[in-house]
Amino acid sequence: MRMKKILVSVFAVLFLGLVLNCSAMPDKNPALQRQWMLISLDGFSKDQLIANKAEINLTGKMEDGKIQGSAYMGCNRMSFALAFKKGGKVKISNGASTMMACQNMELETSFQKKFDTMTKYTVEGHFLILSDEKGNAMKFVAADWD
């Protein structure tokens, strides 16, 4: 009987250690951690977005539950951290950008202003949709989708 209690205690400690260790490890999310091509942004046609190779790249390292990402709208590089949370929430932080003067500054400026306000996300098939509290949205398609 005493041996049974010891074994149960040992297994409980091992199980607890396994659970705690696994929960401390950042989750890889292949559905989100990929390159996304911007196909819809208010004020710009899909052709303009494609011509500028507008994209966000979420293939970066994940630290503390945040994906280190970057964006490109045809000229400047932008970097940021994205935390995808339960309930379809997203938090964007640590935004930075190169500051070159470009022909398509309207696209870059508009993207940056709107991107920083995004608070929700949904994944529908090969599409990622980011939206804000007012219903404004950006739509992306996975770059590896054929």
QUIZIFEN-V481265 format. One record per pair of residues at least 24 apart in sequence whose C-alpha atoms are under 10 Angstrom apart, sorted by the first residue. I is the first residue (numbers start at 1). J is the second residue. D is the distance in Angstrom with one decimal. If there is no record, write none. Layout:
BEGIN
i=(I & I)
j=(J & J)
d=(D & D)
END
This chain:
BEGIN
i=(24 & 24 & 25 & 25 & 25 & 26 & 26 & 26 & 26 & 26 & 26 & 27 & 27 & 27 & 27 & 27 & 28 & 28 & 28 & 28 & 29 & 29 & 29 & 29 & 30 & 30 & 31 & 31 & 31 & 31 & 31 & 31 & 32 & 32 & 32 & 32 & 32 & 32 & 32 & 32 & 32 & 32 & 33 & 33 & 33 & 33 & 33 & 33 & 33 & 33 & 33 & 33 & 34 & 34 & 34 & 34 & 34 & 34 & 34 & 35 & 35 & 35 & 35 & 35 & 35 & 35 & 35 & 35 & 35 & 36 & 36 & 36 & 36 & 36 & 36 & 36 & 36 & 36 & 36 & 36 & 37 & 37 & 37 & 37 & 37 & 37 & 37 & 37 & 37 & 37 & 37 & 38 & 38 & 38 & 38 & 38 & 38 & 38 & 38 & 38 & 38 & 38 & 38 & 38 & 39 & 39 & 39 & 39 & 39 & 40 & 40 & 40 & 40 & 40 & 40 & 41 & 41 & 41 & 41 & 41 & 41 & 41 & 41 & 41 & 41 & 42 & 42 & 42 & 42 & 42 & 42 & 42 & 43 & 43 & 43 & 44 & 44 & 44 & 48 & 48 & 49 & 49 & 49 & 50 & 52 & 52 & 54 & 54 & 54 & 54 & 55 & 55 & 55 & 55 & 56 & 56 & 56 & 56 & 57 & 57 & 58 & 66 & 66 & 66 & 66 & 67 & 68 & 68 & 69 & 70 & 70 & 70 & 71 & 71 & 71 & 71 & 72 & 72 & 72 & 73 & 73 & 73 & 73 & 73 & 73 & 73 & 73 & 74 & 74 & 74 & 74 & 74 & 74 & 75 & 75 & 75 & 75 & 75 & 75 & 75 & 75 & 76 & 76 & 76 & 76 & 76 & 76 & 77 & 78 & 78 & 80 & 84 & 84 & 84 & 85 & 85 & 85 & 87 & 87 & 87 & 88 & 88 & 88 & 88 & 88 & 88 & 89 & 89 & 89 & 89 & 89 & 89 & 89 & 89 & 90 & 90 & 90 & 90 & 90 & 90 & 90 & 90 & 91 & 91 & 91 & 91 & 91 & 91 & 92 & 92 & 92 & 92 & 111 & 114)
j=(64 & 65 & 63 & 64 & 65 & 62 & 63 & 64 & 65 & 66 & 67 & 62 & 63 & 64 & 65 & 66 & 61 & 62 & 65 & 67 & 59 & 62 & 67 & 84 & 58 & 59 & 123 & 125 & 126 & 127 & 128 & 142 & 57 & 58 & 59 & 67 & 84 & 123 & 126 & 127 & 128 & 142 & 57 & 58 & 59 & 60 & 61 & 62 & 67 & 68 & 69 & 142 & 58 & 59 & 60 & 69 & 142 & 143 & 144 & 59 & 60 & 69 & 70 & 71 & 140 & 141 & 142 & 143 & 144 & 71 & 126 & 127 & 128 & 139 & 140 & 141 & 142 & 143 & 144 & 145 & 71 & 72 & 73 & 127 & 128 & 139 & 140 & 141 & 142 & 143 & 144 & 71 & 72 & 73 & 111 & 127 & 128 & 129 & 138 & 139 & 140 & 141 & 142 & 143 & 127 & 138 & 139 & 140 & 141 & 129 & 137 & 138 & 139 & 140 & 141 & 107 & 110 & 111 & 114 & 115 & 136 & 137 & 138 & 139 & 140 & 107 & 110 & 111 & 114 & 136 & 137 & 138 & 106 & 107 & 110 & 106 & 107 & 110 & 104 & 107 & 73 & 74 & 107 & 74 & 104 & 107 & 107 & 108 & 111 & 140 & 140 & 141 & 142 & 143 & 80 & 140 & 142 & 143 & 142 & 143 & 82 & 90 & 91 & 92 & 93 & 92 & 93 & 94 & 95 & 95 & 96 & 97 & 97 & 108 & 111 & 112 & 97 & 108 & 111 & 104 & 105 & 106 & 107 & 108 & 109 & 111 & 112 & 102 & 103 & 104 & 105 & 107 & 108 & 99 & 100 & 101 & 102 & 103 & 104 & 105 & 108 & 100 & 101 & 102 & 104 & 105 & 108 & 108 & 108 & 112 & 116 & 119 & 120 & 121 & 119 & 120 & 121 & 120 & 121 & 122 & 119 & 120 & 121 & 122 & 123 & 130 & 118 & 119 & 120 & 121 & 122 & 130 & 131 & 132 & 118 & 119 & 120 & 121 & 122 & 130 & 131 & 132 & 116 & 117 & 118 & 119 & 120 & 121 & 116 & 117 & 118 & 119 & 138 & 138)
d=(9.0 & 9.7 & 9.5 & 8.8 & 8.9 & 6.9 & 7.0 & 6.8 & 5.8 & 8.7 & 9.9 & 8.2 & 9.7 & 9.8 & 7.4 & 9.9 & 9.6 & 7.7 & 9.3 & 9.5 & 9.9 & 9.7 & 9.7 & 9.8 & 9.8 & 8.9 & 8.0 & 9.1 & 8.5 & 9.8 & 9.3 & 9.2 & 9.8 & 7.0 & 8.4 & 9.3 & 8.9 & 8.1 & 9.8 & 9.8 & 8.0 & 9.0 & 7.9 & 4.8 & 4.8 & 7.5 & 9.2 & 9.1 & 7.7 & 9.7 & 9.0 & 9.9 & 5.1 & 4.9 & 8.6 & 9.7 & 7.0 & 7.7 & 8.2 & 6.5 & 9.7 & 9.4 & 9.5 & 9.6 & 9.3 & 8.6 & 6.1 & 5.5 & 7.5 & 9.3 & 9.2 & 8.3 & 7.7 & 9.2 & 5.5 & 5.4 & 4.6 & 5.3 & 8.4 & 9.6 & 9.7 & 9.7 & 10.0 & 9.3 & 9.4 & 8.5 & 5.2 & 5.3 & 6.2 & 5.7 & 9.5 & 9.8 & 9.8 & 9.0 & 9.9 & 9.8 & 9.2 & 9.7 & 7.3 & 6.0 & 4.4 & 6.6 & 9.0 & 9.4 & 9.6 & 7.8 & 5.7 & 5.4 & 6.8 & 9.3 & 8.0 & 5.5 & 4.9 & 6.9 & 9.5 & 9.0 & 8.7 & 7.7 & 8.9 & 10.0 & 8.9 & 7.1 & 5.2 & 7.0 & 9.3 & 10.0 & 8.7 & 9.3 & 9.4 & 8.1 & 7.9 & 7.8 & 9.6 & 8.7 & 8.7 & 9.6 & 7.6 & 9.6 & 9.8 & 9.0 & 7.7 & 8.9 & 8.4 & 9.6 & 8.2 & 8.9 & 9.0 & 9.1 & 9.4 & 9.5 & 7.9 & 9.2 & 9.6 & 8.7 & 10.0 & 8.5 & 9.8 & 9.8 & 9.9 & 9.4 & 8.4 & 10.0 & 8.9 & 9.1 & 9.3 & 9.7 & 9.8 & 9.3 & 9.5 & 9.1 & 9.3 & 9.3 & 9.0 & 9.6 & 9.5 & 9.4 & 9.7 & 8.3 & 9.8 & 8.0 & 8.9 & 10.0 & 6.9 & 5.8 & 9.6 & 8.1 & 9.7 & 8.4 & 9.0 & 7.2 & 9.2 & 8.7 & 8.1 & 9.3 & 7.5 & 8.3 & 6.2 & 8.3 & 7.6 & 8.4 & 8.2 & 6.3 & 8.4 & 7.9 & 9.8 & 9.1 & 7.8 & 9.6 & 9.4 & 8.6 & 9.6 & 9.5 & 8.7 & 7.9 & 10.0 & 9.1 & 9.2 & 8.6 & 9.0 & 9.6 & 8.5 & 5.5 & 5.2 & 6.2 & 9.1 & 9.5 & 9.0 & 5.7 & 4.4 & 6.0 & 8.7 & 9.4 & 9.5 & 9.9 & 7.2 & 5.0 & 5.2 & 6.2 & 9.6 & 8.3 & 9.3 & 9.7 & 8.8 & 9.0 & 7.6 & 6.0 & 8.2 & 9.7 & 6.4 & 8.1 & 7.4 & 7.8 & 8.9 & 8.4)
END
